[in-house]
Amino acid sequence: MTGDEFENVFDDLLNGDEELKAFCQVLQEQVPQAFIQLHGDNGVVLPEVAAQPCSAEGVAELLAKTRAAGGRPVAAQGQAGEWCYGLRVDKISAVLLFSLPGRSDNLLVEPHGRQLLQGVIDYALLQQEQQLLKIENEQIFRQIAVLKQKHTALIEDNFRQYRLIQDKEKEYARTLESEIARQTAELRNTNARLEEASRLQSEFLANMSHELRTPMNAIIGFSDLLLELKLDKESREYAQTIKNAGMNLLVLINDILDLAKIEAGRIELEHAPFDLRETVDNVASLFRIPAREKKLSFMVEIAPQLPALLYGDNNRLRQILINLVGNAMKFTAAGEVAIVIGLQSLASEQAQVVFSVRDSGIGIPPERQQAIFDKFTQADGSTTRKYGGTGLGLAICHQLVQLMGGSIAVKSVEGEGSSFFFTLPLKVARPDAVVAPRPEPEGRAEGNMQAEAASVRSALRVLLVEDNPVNQRLASIIIKKQGCELAVAGDGIEALAQLEKHVFDLVLMDVQMPNMDGLEATRRIRKIEASSGARAQYAGLRNRTKPLSIIGLTAHARKEDEQSCYGAGMNGFLTKPIIRARLEAVLAEEAEACNLGRPQGPAA
């Protein structure tokens, strides 16, 4: 048998693309949820028929960027918000493209993400080498079978080669096991560090929210009280300026914290039924008076075929619309501002709803229309100087719309106006679905506030539990102006001491306090109420026919903070800065409830 004949025996086993196929198979087994494509230098694409990691246009662009990156990983974001990655794998002379469905964060931004990506590829290469060794073993067995017939000496030599390869395979197996163990431990450590970083970031956001909102509570609250006094024109102007600046700063604080929570992945969207028309009307009510003052036409148009009730996050939708309408009002000096809601499609109880906010304002230059959705970006520098703002509002809108499964865009002509529109997929709710209470507009009419204040007809007995002296003073003034009897405690321990001796109709409980915080104090009160023996030791609890009303006061504004308040046994909560009208409404509601059956006992 000639050398050529010998080689032809193994043609059916040798395949120039085996390395690519083996690597692709191993990588797909490691990360089954990922979309993967290999582009070999020889033009082979594997797998040939499969979901692409990103759009067809995006694949070509990402492939070109990866080949030009000199071995560095490359990331690109598709139109649907997914992240696609490219990496040169020199060992198999190919470029790897992949994406992880359902993830909207960029792995390459985090150093540990790069390490994780490289570790997965190295592991796949090791397993691929092992598979190729198995193929090589099969070839050698075939060679031995052929050579036994003709060349005994060659058989012995090849057998020795086989044993050497076996030893090599065992060595590879030992190396592979050791490498797997090392990388597994490294991945566990990396995961632990990432979890700890996420926890610390969450705590930082919570503490930052508390530390910023606490002084804002005093600034806005006391400026409100100043404006109620008989001031001369100049003093009133100063007080109003302080309040306006405080409100503007509060908007900025909320925007920065919202953006930080979104980027940290700490935003959890609600999925509850809501009335779309009520939501839009609620937003519109905030802008009708400002529009009238600027002599702008303000219009709301909702397609009649839209379902009455939909499922989604009503509060986040309201936040998006307020941002967009607020921008339209700010940049429009004459003409109109309009909110238009339409139905793009309705199938299988799934509605594609199109929201549009248009204006006849200054417009946006074509070259800046995409950039305005970036953080801290406006159309140009003069916009910031003339109109103010930080450029966070549209960035937040963009990310919230993406989180809700939609997309947002703008059409604008400079000098003629703009139209911002976004589409959301919203499930249709049944007509009998229970809708959450309609949110109260931030700027209610003064007449409504006075009407609610007048409803506090009895001397409501209130215990204020607050450790901050400035906030104690502010809340005390507001509460006493409503004709309530008031006692103050500096922490949860003092609150329990007050309840031992005095009767109260309502407790306003700050959440974050030294010694004993509001959550622990509330749990203690509920535990005492549940025990007749313990309840008898507390004058404020022994004769009650129903649980004591406890309303939380918190500078934390996260969903988990709300859940913590209710989990501890609170009846409700108010976020700081406390909106005076909402506090007055709570006092009015409690006074009305107490008038229906006030428990008897000595007053505080």
C-alpha positions in Angstrom: 0.0 0.0 0.0 1.4 3.4 -1.1 1.6 6.5 1.1 -1.3 8.1 -0.8 -3.4 4.9 -0.4 -2.6 4.9 3.3 -3.8 8.5 3.7 -7.0 7.9 1.6 -8.1 5.4 4.2 -8.8 8.2 6.6 -10.4 10.8 4.3 -13.8 10.2 5.7 -12.6 11.0 9.2 -10.5 14.1 8.5 -12.4 17.4 8.1 -10.9 20.8 7.9 -13.8 22.3 9.9 -13.7 19.8 12.8 -12.1 22.4 15.1 -14.8 25.0 14.4 -17.6 22.4 14.8 -16.2 21.0 18.0 -15.7 24.4 19.5 -19.2 25.6 18.5 -20.8 22.4 20.0 -18.9 22.7 23.3 -19.6 26.4 23.7 -23.4 25.9 23.0 -23.5 23.2 25.6 -21.8 25.5 28.2 -24.1 28.4 27.5 -27.3 26.9 26.0 -29.4 30.1 26.4 -27.0 32.1 24.3 -27.1 32.9 20.5 -23.8 31.9 19.0 -22.1 32.2 15.6 -18.6 31.3 14.5 -17.1 33.0 11.4 -14.0 31.1 10.3 -11.2 32.8 8.4 -11.9 30.2 5.6 -15.4 31.7 5.1 -17.3 28.9 7.1 -20.2 30.1 9.3 -21.4 27.8 12.1 -24.1 27.0 12.8 -25.4 27.6 9.2 -29.1 27.8 10.2 -29.7 29.4 13.6 -31.0 32.5 15.3 -28.4 35.2 14.8 -26.9 37.0 17.9 -28.2 40.3 16.6 -29.8 41.8 13.5 -28.3 41.0 10.1 -27.0 44.5 9.7 -25.6 44.4 13.2 -23.8 41.1 12.5 -21.8 42.5 9.6 -20.9 45.7 11.5 -19.9 43.8 14.7 -17.8 41.3 12.7 -15.9 44.1 11.1 -15.3 45.9 14.4 -14.1 42.6 16.0 -11.6 41.9 13.2 -10.3 45.4 13.6 -10.0 45.2 17.4 -6.7 43.3 17.6 -7.9 40.6 19.9 -9.9 42.8 22.3 -13.6 41.9 22.9 -16.1 44.2 21.2 -19.8 45.0 22.3 -22.6 46.5 20.3 -26.2 47.2 21.2 -29.0 46.2 18.8 -32.1 48.1 18.0 -34.1 46.0 20.6 -31.6 47.0 23.4 -29.8 43.6 23.4 -26.0 43.5 23.7 -24.0 41.5 21.2 -20.4 40.6 21.7 -17.5 39.8 19.3 -14.2 38.2 20.1 -11.3 36.9 18.0 -10.4 33.2 18.8 -6.9 32.7 17.3 -6.6 29.0 18.2 -9.4 28.1 15.8 -8.8 31.0 13.3 -12.3 32.4 13.7 -14.4 35.2 15.2 -17.0 34.4 17.8 -20.3 36.4 17.9 -22.8 35.9 20.7 -25.5 37.5 22.8 -27.5 36.6 25.9 -31.3 37.1 25.4 -33.1 38.8 28.3 -30.0 40.7 29.5 -29.9 44.5 28.9 -26.6 45.1 30.6 -23.1 45.2 29.0 -20.9 42.5 30.3 -17.7 44.2 29.0 -18.3 47.3 31.2 -17.6 45.1 34.3 -14.0 43.8 34.5 -15.3 40.6 36.0 -17.6 40.2 33.0 -14.5 40.2 30.7 -12.9 37.6 32.9 -16.0 35.4 32.9 -16.2 35.6 29.1 -12.6 34.7 28.6 -12.9 31.8 31.1 -15.9 30.3 29.2 -14.0 30.5 25.9 -10.8 28.9 27.5 -12.9 26.1 28.9 -14.5 25.5 25.6 -11.1 25.4 23.9 -9.9 22.8 26.4 -12.9 20.6 25.8 -12.6 21.0 22.1 -9.0 19.8 22.3 -10.1 16.8 24.2 -12.8 16.0 21.5 -10.2 16.3 18.8 -7.9 13.9 20.7 -10.7 11.4 20.7 -11.1 11.8 17.0 -7.3 11.3 16.6 -7.6 8.1 18.7 -10.3 6.7 16.3 -8.0 7.5 13.4 -5.1 5.6 15.0 -7.3 2.6 15.7 -8.2 2.6 12.0 -4.5 2.8 11.1 -3.7 -0.1 13.3 -6.4 -2.3 11.7 -5.0 -1.6 8.2 -1.4 -1.9 9.1 -1.8 -5.3 10.8 -2.3 -6.8 7.4 0.9 -5.5 5.8 3.4 -4.1 8.3 3.9 -5.7 11.7 6.7 -3.4 12.6 4.7 -0.3 11.7 1.8 -1.7 13.8 4.1 -1.8 16.8 5.4 1.6 16.2 1.9 3.0 15.8 0.8 1.2 19.0 3.5 3.0 20.9 2.3 6.2 19.4 -1.2 5.3 20.5 0.0 4.7 24.1 1.8 8.1 24.0 -1.4 9.8 22.8 -3.3 8.0 25.5 -0.9 9.3 28.1 -1.2 12.7 26.6 -5.0 12.5 26.7 -4.8 11.5 30.4 -2.5 14.4 31.1 -4.9 16.7 29.2 -7.8 15.3 31.3 -5.9 15.9 34.5 -5.0 19.4 33.3 -8.6 20.0 32.3 -10.0 18.9 35.6 -7.6 21.1 37.5 -8.4 24.0 35.2 -12.2 23.5 35.6 -11.7 23.4 39.4 -9.7 26.5 39.4 -12.0 28.4 37.1 -15.1 27.2 39.1 -13.6 28.6 42.3 -12.7 31.8 40.5 -16.2 32.1 39.1 -17.7 31.5 42.6 -15.4 34.2 44.0 -16.3 36.6 41.2 -20.0 35.9 41.7 -19.7 36.6 45.4 -17.9 39.9 44.8 -20.5 40.9 42.3 -23.3 40.1 44.7 -21.5 42.1 47.4 -21.0 45.0 45.1 -24.7 44.9 44.1 -25.7 44.9 47.8 -23.4 47.8 48.6 -24.7 49.8 45.6 -28.3 49.2 46.7 -27.4 50.3 50.3 -25.6 53.4 48.9 -28.7 54.4 46.8 -31.0 53.9 49.8 -28.7 56.0 52.1 -28.2 58.6 49.5 -32.0 58.9 49.0 -32.4 59.3 52.8 -29.6 61.8 53.2 -30.7 64.0 50.3 -34.5 63.9 51.0 -34.2 64.7 54.7 -32.9 68.3 54.3 -35.2 68.8 51.3 -38.1 68.0 53.6 -37.1 71.0 55.7 -36.3 73.4 52.8 -39.6 72.8 51.0 -41.7 72.5 54.1 -40.6 75.7 55.8 -40.7 77.7 52.6 -44.3 76.6 52.3 -45.0 77.8 55.9 -43.2 81.1 55.2 -45.5 81.7 52.2 -48.5 81.5 54.5 -47.3 84.4 56.6 -48.0 88.1 55.9 -44.9 89.0 54.0 -43.9 92.1 52.1 -43.5 91.6 48.3 -39.7 91.2 48.5 -39.8 88.7 51.3 -42.5 86.7 49.6 -40.4 86.6 46.4 -37.5 85.3 48.4 -39.6 82.6 50.0 -41.1 81.6 46.7 -37.6 81.4 45.1 -36.4 79.1 47.9 -39.4 76.8 47.4 -39.0 76.7 43.6 -35.3 76.0 43.9 -36.0 73.2 46.4 -38.6 71.7 44.1 -36.2 71.9 41.2 -33.5 70.3 43.3 -35.9 67.5 44.4 -36.6 66.7 40.7 -32.9 66.5 40.0 -32.3 64.3 43.0 -35.2 62.0 41.9 -33.8 61.8 38.4 -30.3 61.0 39.5 -31.5 58.3 41.9 -33.8 56.8 39.3 -31.1 56.7 36.7 -28.7 55.0 39.3 -31.3 52.5 40.2 -32.0 51.7 36.5 -28.3 51.2 35.7 -27.8 49.1 38.8 -30.7 46.9 37.8 -32.6 47.8 41.0 -35.8 48.9 39.2 -38.7 46.5 39.5 -41.7 47.2 37.3 -45.2 46.6 38.5 -47.7 44.6 36.6 -51.2 45.7 37.7 -54.4 46.8 36.0 -54.8 50.5 35.5 -57.2 52.9 33.7 -55.2 54.5 30.9 -57.6 57.4 30.5 -57.4 58.3 34.2 -53.6 58.2 34.0 -53.4 60.5 31.0 -56.0 62.9 32.6 -54.0 62.9 35.8 -50.8 63.9 33.9 -52.8 66.5 31.9 -54.2 68.1 35.1 -50.6 69.0 36.1 -50.0 71.1 33.0 -53.3 72.8 32.2 -52.7 75.8 34.4 -49.0 76.3 33.3 -50.2 76.0 29.7 -52.9 78.7 30.3 -50.3 80.9 31.9 -48.0 80.6 28.8 -51.1 81.1 26.5 -50.5 77.7 24.9 -53.2 75.4 23.5 -53.1 72.2 25.4 -54.9 69.2 23.9 -55.4 65.5 24.9 -56.6 63.0 22.3 -57.2 59.3 23.1 -58.3 56.8 20.5 -61.8 55.6 21.3 -61.0 52.0 20.4 -58.4 51.7 23.2 -59.3 49.1 25.9 -60.6 50.7 29.1 -58.2 48.8 31.4 -54.6 47.6 30.7 -51.9 45.8 32.7 -48.6 47.6 33.3 -46.6 49.9 35.6 -49.0 52.9 35.9 -46.5 55.0 37.9 -43.6 54.6 35.5 -45.8 55.3 32.5 -47.0 58.5 34.3 -43.4 59.4 35.0 -42.5 59.1 31.3 -45.4 61.2 30.2 -44.7 63.9 32.8 -41.1 64.1 31.6 -42.1 64.4 27.9 -44.9 66.9 28.5 -42.7 68.9 30.9 -40.1 69.2 28.2 -42.6 70.2 25.6 -44.0 73.0 27.9 -40.4 74.2 28.7 -39.3 74.5 25.0 -42.6 75.9 23.6 -43.2 79.6 23.8 -46.2 79.8 21.5 -48.6 77.5 19.8 -49.6 74.1 21.2 -48.7 71.1 23.3 -50.6 67.9 22.7 -50.8 64.3 24.1 -52.1 61.8 21.6 -52.7 58.1 22.5 -53.4 55.6 19.7 -53.8 51.9 19.2 -51.3 50.4 16.8 -52.6 46.8 17.0 -54.7 44.5 19.2 -54.3 40.7 19.1 -54.7 37.9 21.6 -55.4 40.4 24.4 -52.1 42.2 23.7 -52.4 45.9 22.8 -49.6 47.8 21.1 -50.3 51.3 22.4 -48.6 54.4 20.8 -48.0 57.4 23.0 -47.1 60.7 21.4 -46.3 64.1 22.9 -45.9 66.9 20.3 -45.2 70.6 20.5 -44.6 73.7 18.3 -41.4 74.6 20.2 -37.8 75.3 19.2 -37.3 71.8 17.7 -34.1 69.8 17.6 -31.3 69.8 14.9 -31.2 66.5 12.9 -27.6 65.7 14.0 -28.6 66.0 17.7 -31.9 64.0 17.7 -30.3 60.7 18.7 -27.9 62.1 21.3 -30.7 63.7 23.4 -31.5 60.3 24.8 -28.0 60.0 26.3 -27.3 61.0 29.9 -26.6 64.6 30.7 -27.1 65.6 27.0 -29.3 68.3 25.5 -29.5 69.6 22.0 -26.6 72.1 22.6 -24.9 74.1 25.3 -27.1 77.1 24.9 -30.2 75.0 25.7 -28.9 74.4 29.2 -28.0 78.0 29.7 -31.4 79.3 28.5 -33.8 76.7 29.7 -32.0 74.8 32.4 -32.1 71.1 33.1 -29.5 68.4 33.2 -30.5 66.2 30.3 -31.5 63.2 32.5 -35.2 63.2 31.8 -35.1 61.8 28.3 -32.4 59.3 29.3 -34.7 58.0 32.0 -37.6 57.9 29.6 -35.5 55.9 27.1 -34.4 53.3 29.6 -37.9 53.0 31.3 -39.5 52.4 27.9 -36.9 49.8 27.1 -37.5 48.0 30.4 -41.2 48.0 29.6 -40.5 46.3 26.3 -41.1 49.3 24.1 -39.1 51.8 22.0 -39.0 55.6 21.9 -38.0 58.0 19.1 -38.4 61.6 18.1 -39.3 63.5 14.9 -38.4 67.2 14.9 -37.9 70.2 12.6 -35.7 72.9 14.0 -37.8 76.0 14.7 -41.1 74.2 14.1 -41.5 71.7 16.9 -41.0 68.1 18.0 -43.0 64.9 18.4 -41.8 62.3 20.9 -43.5 59.0 20.5 -43.1 55.6 22.1 -44.8 52.2 21.7 -45.5 49.8 24.6 -46.9 46.3 24.6 -49.6 46.2 27.2 -51.9 43.3 28.1 -55.6 44.0 28.1 -57.2 43.7 31.6 -60.7 42.3 32.2 -63.4 45.0 32.8 -63.9 43.8 36.4 -60.2 44.0 37.3 -59.4 45.9 40.5 -57.7 49.1 39.6 -55.2 50.7 42.0 -56.2 54.1 43.5 -55.6 57.0 41.2 -52.4 58.9 42.1 -52.9 62.4 43.5 -51.4 65.2 41.4 -48.5 66.9 43.0 -49.9 70.4 42.6 -53.5 70.3 43.9 -55.6 73.4 44.0 -55.4 75.4 47.2 -59.1 75.2 47.7 -58.9 71.4 48.0 -56.2 71.7 50.6 -58.3 74.0 52.7 -61.3 71.8 52.4 -59.4 68.8 53.6 -57.9 70.9 56.5 -61.4 72.0 57.5 -62.5 68.3 57.7 -60.2 67.8 60.8 -63.0 68.8 63.2 -61.9 67.0 66.3 -58.8 67.4 68.4 -57.0 64.4 66.9 -54.4 63.0 69.2 -51.2 62.5 67.3 -47.8 61.0 68.3 -45.0 62.1 66.1 -41.9 59.9 66.2 -39.0 61.7 64.5 -35.3 62.0 65.5 -34.4 65.0 63.3 -35.0 68.2 65.2 -35.7 70.3 62.1 -38.2 67.8 60.7 -39.8 67.5 64.2 -40.4 71.2 64.2 -41.8 71.3 60.6 -44.2 68.4 61.1 -45.3 69.7 64.5 -46.3 73.1 63.0 -48.2 71.5 60.2 -50.0 69.1 62.5 -50.9 71.7 65.1 -52.3 74.0 62.4 -54.9 71.3 61.8 -56.1 71.6 65.4 -54.5 68.3 66.6 -53.1 67.5 70.0 -49.5 66.5 69.5 -46.8 64.6 71.5 -43.2 64.0 70.1 -40.8 61.1 70.6 -37.2 61.0 69.4 -37.1 57.2 68.7 -39.0 54.0 69.0 -38.1 53.5 72.6 -39.6 56.9 73.5 -42.6 56.1 71.4 -43.3 53.0 73.5 -42.8 55.0 76.7 -45.4 57.5 75.5 -47.9 54.7 74.7 -47.5 53.3 78.2 -49.0 56.5 79.7 -51.1 58.3 77.0 -53.8 57.5 74.4 -53.3 58.5 70.7 -55.4 58.2 67.6 -52.6 58.2 65.2 -48.8 57.6 65.2 -46.6 59.2 62.5 -43.5 57.0 62.6 -40.2 57.9 61.1 -38.6 54.7 59.7 -34.8 55.4 60.1 -34.0 56.4 63.7 -31.3 55.6 66.3 -31.7 53.2 69.3 -35.0 51.7 67.8 -36.1 52.4 64.3 -39.7 52.8 63.1 -40.0 49.3 61.7 -38.9 47.6 64.9 -41.1 50.0 67.0 -44.1 49.1 64.8 -43.5 45.4 65.2 -43.3 45.8 69.0 -46.6 47.7 69.0 -48.3 45.1 66.9 -46.9 42.3 69.2 -48.2 44.1 72.3 -51.7 44.6 70.7 -51.8 40.8 70.0 -51.3 40.0 73.7 -54.1 40.9 76.2 -51.6 40.7 79.1 -49.0 43.0 77.5 -51.7 45.4 76.1 -53.0 46.0 79.7 -49.7 47.6 80.6 -50.1 50.3 77.9 -52.7 53.1 78.4 -52.6 53.9 74.7 -53.5 50.3 73.7 -55.5 48.6 76.4 -59.0 50.0 75.5 -58.7 50.1 71.8 -61.3 48.2 69.7 -59.1 48.2 66.6 -55.3 48.4 66.0 -53.6 51.7 66.4 -53.1 53.6 63.1 -49.4 53.9 62.2 -48.3 55.9 59.2 -44.6 55.6 58.2 -42.5 58.6 57.3 -39.5 57.7 55.2 -36.9 59.4 53.1 -36.4 56.1 51.3 -38.5 55.9 48.1 -37.8 52.4 46.9 -40.5 49.7 46.3 -38.7 47.5 48.8 -39.0 50.3 51.4 -42.7 50.5 50.9 -43.0 46.7 51.3 -40.9 46.9 54.5 -43.3 49.4 56.0 -46.4 47.2 55.3 -44.5 44.1 56.4 -43.8 45.7 59.8 -47.5 46.4 60.3 -47.8 50.0 59.2 -51.2 51.2 57.8 -49.5 53.4 55.2 -46.5 55.7 54.6 -45.6 59.1 53.4 -42.3 59.8 51.5 -40.1 62.7 52.3 -40.1 65.5 51.4 -43.6 65.3 52.8 -46.2 66.9 50.6 -48.2 69.0 53.0 -51.6 68.3 51.3 -51.0 64.5 51.7 -50.2 64.8 55.4 -53.3 66.9 55.9 -55.4 64.4 54.0 -54.1 61.6 56.3 -55.0 63.6 59.4 -58.4 64.4 57.9 -59.1 60.7 57.2 -58.0 59.6 60.6 -60.1 62.3 62.3 -63.2 61.2 60.3 -62.6 57.5 61.3 -62.1 58.5 65.0 -65.3 60.5 65.0 -67.2 57.4 64.0 -66.0 55.7 67.2 -63.2 57.2 69.2 -61.8 54.9 71.9 -62.1 56.3 75.4 -59.1 57.1 77.5 -57.1 59.9 79.0 -55.7 62.4 76.5 -52.0 62.9 75.9 
